């Protein structure tokens, strides 16, 4: 019997540093990344298929109509983002735990569909830190920065829907906490039930 992989949802406001922390999580053996589909244009530093698959709006809507997404949402009223279901199937086939780096809207959708998914909320230590990180990217106008900060405030109100919170005020510590959450989740009784029963049989029970 093929066991179901664990699904780790990592999300948090813009500027929380979740992408960097996800890279730490993916350093754990037995993990793989779910590559999101998006209608936004690729940035200069991005290549198709690594963190995102860049598709046209028409292609995205066709994927929606075919029921190919585990979750999808429109962000800032502009670009669409979605998690293709195929990654869950691939994780099962490869026997690897699946890591989803998605926004709060998507995280809540996945939690409804996969209640056993482990949802981790990443926070920057303050509003000032979020603003600095967004400004340091040098990609957004003042209006966009204001929108992102307000959205960050609204997203933080959803923290109660998550299983764990990681405050990213020290990258090494926060990365270690994220890995510790994954390792502890792999040690839950439910993950080892079949093996435990085999061991119990060896005792004649």
HELIX and SHEET records of a PDB file:
HELIX    1   1 UNK A   18  UNK A   25  1                                   8    
HELIX    2   2 UNK A   57  UNK A   65  1                                   9    
HELIX    3   3 UNK A   86  UNK A   94  1                                   9    
HELIX    4   4 UNK A  104  UNK A  113  1                                  10    
HELIX    5   5 UNK A  127  UNK A  137  1                                  11    
HELIX    6   6 UNK A  142  UNK A  156  1                                  15    
HELIX    7   7 UNK A  159  UNK A  161  5                                   3    
HELIX    8   8 UNK A  171  UNK A  186  1                                  16    
HELIX    9   9 UNK A  189  UNK A  202  1                                  14    
SHEET    1   A 5 UNK A  31  UNK A  33  0                                        
SHEET    2   A 5 UNK A  97  UNK A 101  1                                        
SHEET    3   A 5 UNK A   7  UNK A  11  1                                        
SHEET    4   A 5 UNK A 118  UNK A 123  1                                        
SHEET    5   A 5 UNK A 164  UNK A 167  1                                        
SHEET    1   B 4 UNK A  52  UNK A  54  0                                        
SHEET    2   B 4 UNK A  36  UNK A  38  1                                        
SHEET    3   B 4 UNK A  79  UNK A  84 -1                                        
SHEET    4   B 4 UNK A  69  UNK A  75 -1                                        
END                                                                             
